[in-house]
Every structure is written in structure tokens, then in C-alpha cells.
Amino acid sequence: MKKNNPWLQIPLNEYDGHMSAPSVLQLQMLDKIFEETLNKFSPRSLCVLGCTAGNGFQHLINRPIDRIVGIDINIQYVSECRAWFIQDLQNLQLICADLNELELADSIFDLIHAALIFEYVDVDKLLSKISRWLKPNGVLSVVLQLPSETASPVSETPYQSVKILESFIHSVSPDEFKKKAEEFSLEETNNYNIEVKKGKIFYIGAFEKPNLIR
Ligand SMILES: C[S@@+](CC[C@H](N)C(=O)[O-])C[C@H]1O[C@@H](n2cnc3c(N)ncnc32)[C@H](O)[C@@H]1O
């Protein structure tokens, strides 16, 4: 794991404060998108990439899901997630790891949820792994922040540690993402945009891994 990854320097209270600030409102948006994604795909096995401290995980409680894996690079986020959800989500497995380095077994997930994570990792490398980790007919759900001419990628809030992301975040255009996903046999089946604040627009897309044995 790269020790200088800026995400290791952002305390959870600063992250949560920034993401839920009135000028940002992304924590709430991501919570809702996660709930809608679960309702739409009803996965029996699920992986959440960049799971933070489990934003939206309350929507997993009492759902018939056999396997839930959450992955994040920041040990504080992972530990808090474990503390909050250990009682209610007994099949939750949390992994503290760098997604650029992590390897998992092939064909294990019905759904992989990746909300605002591709902006911080090697896109091709992660897509190639996701394509292997998904079962046939499995779905990748993605949230990307669209590049904006009026809004800076990291909004202004009183939470100073979050500013470190400004020089690290790289925007990923949905068209470019779609092309890359296709190269890894992931085909877009659905997409829509949400504007949370003026100029801050997010792309939400679903990509399916084909079942080659028909
Ligand atoms: C913007 S937050 C994701 C928001 C979250 N998915 C949600 O729905 O609320 C990005 C998360 O990805 C994690 N992260 C960033 N780079 C990572 C990497 N290389 N490997 C694993 N996790 C990473 C960060 O620690 C952070 O928790």
C-alpha cells in the first residue's frame, strides 16, 4: 500500500463533515444511490469499493444477501464501519487494502458498487479486476463526478484535510469510461445524471458482464 496516499491523511470526522456539508451534500446523495442500486439489482453477493465507514450500509440490514465485502484503503474508516455494523451485518467482510494492489477470486459477486472511487485509482487496472470478480450477468454500478467548468472538483468547506485531494483527484469522463469498460467486456445497460449543486453533476451507470454460456 502506498503510504503517501492522501486518503490516509483524512480523518473520518473531516471526511463526513465535508461530504455532508450544505455546500456539498454528497454523503446523502451517495446513500440514496446505494439504496436504489440495492433495490434495483437485489444482489446475493455484493462488493463495495471505497466503502468509507459504510455510508448507506444501513440499507443492507435484513436483506437476503449471503456475502457483503467492503474495501477501503483507510484503516480508520474500515474500523468504524466494523464497529457500526458488526451486530447487524454478520456476513460483512471488511478489507483494508489498496484497490490498485488487491486481488480477489474470480466470479464471486452479483454486484460491485463503485461510487466516487475511479477518480482515485488506476481505472484500467480496476476495471480489469472487476470484470474478473463479477459473476456472469453480474453488474458494476458506478458513480462518477463529471468535470465542471464552474465548480472545482473538491468543494470549499471548513474541513482543511480534504483539500489534499485537489492535486490527486482525476476526473473520469463517462464516455471514456464506457469505452474502457467495453474493452473489459462490461457493457453499459443504464445511465442517468444527477445535479446536486449548481455545476456539480454526477453520472450513475450500470454495466453488465455478459454470460458467455447461453
Ligand atoms: C469519495 S469516497 C467514496 C464514497 C463512498 N463510496 C460512498 O458511497 O459514500 C472515496 C473512498 O475511497 C477510498 N479509497 C481511495 N483510494 C483508494 C484505494 N486506492 N484503495 C481503496 N480505497 C480507496 C477512500 O479512503 C474513501 O473512503
The ligand as an SDF file (V2000), in Angstrom:
LIG
                    3D

 27 29  0  0  0  0  0  0  0  0999 V2000
  -15.3190    9.6280   -2.1410 C   0  0  0  0  0  0  0  0  0  0  0  0
  -15.0730    8.3080   -1.0690 S   0  0  0  0  0  0  0  0  0  0  0  0
  -16.2550    7.0970   -1.6330 C   0  0  0  0  0  0  0  0  0  0  0  0
  -17.6520    7.3530   -1.2240 C   0  0  0  0  0  0  0  0  0  0  0  0
  -18.4420    6.0990   -0.9050 C   0  0  0  0  0  0  0  0  0  0  0  0
  -18.2900    5.0980   -1.9410 N   0  0  0  0  0  0  0  0  0  0  0  0
  -19.9100    6.3870   -0.6840 C   0  0  0  0  0  0  0  0  0  0  0  0
  -20.7420    5.8310   -1.4410 O   0  0  0  0  0  0  0  0  0  0  0  0
  -20.2470    7.1350    0.2180 O   0  0  0  0  0  0  0  0  0  0  0  0
  -13.6330    7.5120   -1.6600 C   0  0  0  0  0  0  0  0  0  0  0  0
  -13.2240    6.3520   -0.7510 C   0  0  0  0  0  0  0  0  0  0  0  0
  -12.3110    5.5430   -1.4700 O   0  0  0  0  0  0  0  0  0  0  0  0
  -11.2340    5.1870   -0.6330 C   0  0  0  0  0  0  0  0  0  0  0  0
  -10.0690    4.9790   -1.4820 N   0  0  0  0  0  0  0  0  0  0  0  0
   -9.4020    5.9100   -2.2060 C   0  0  0  0  0  0  0  0  0  0  0  0
   -8.3840    5.3450   -2.8790 N   0  0  0  0  0  0  0  0  0  0  0  0
   -8.4230    4.0130   -2.5930 C   0  0  0  0  0  0  0  0  0  0  0  0
   -7.6260    2.8950   -2.9870 C   0  0  0  0  0  0  0  0  0  0  0  0
   -6.5870    3.0310   -3.7930 N   0  0  0  0  0  0  0  0  0  0  0  0
   -7.9470    1.6780   -2.4940 N   0  0  0  0  0  0  0  0  0  0  0  0
   -9.0070    1.5210   -1.6520 C   0  0  0  0  0  0  0  0  0  0  0  0
   -9.7830    2.5490   -1.2380 N   0  0  0  0  0  0  0  0  0  0  0  0
   -9.5070    3.7810   -1.7050 C   0  0  0  0  0  0  0  0  0  0  0  0
  -11.0820    6.3760    0.3150 C   0  0  0  0  0  0  0  0  0  0  0  0
  -10.4250    6.0260    1.5140 O   0  0  0  0  0  0  0  0  0  0  0  0
  -12.5240    6.7910    0.5170 C   0  0  0  0  0  0  0  0  0  0  0  0
  -13.0830    6.1380    1.6120 O   0  0  0  0  0  0  0  0  0  0  0  0
  1  2  1  0
  2  3  1  0
  2 10  1  0
  3  4  1  0
  4  5  1  0
  5  6  1  0
  5  7  1  0
  7  8  2  0
  7  9  1  0
 10 11  1  0
 11 12  1  0
 11 26  1  0
 12 13  1  0
 13 14  1  0
 13 24  1  0
 14 15  1  0
 14 23  1  0
 15 16  2  0
 16 17  1  0
 17 18  1  0
 17 23  2  0
 18 19  1  0
 18 20  2  0
 20 21  1  0
 21 22  2  0
 22 23  1  0
 24 25  1  0
 24 26  1  0
 26 27  1  0
M  CHG  2   2   1   9  -1
M  END
$$$$
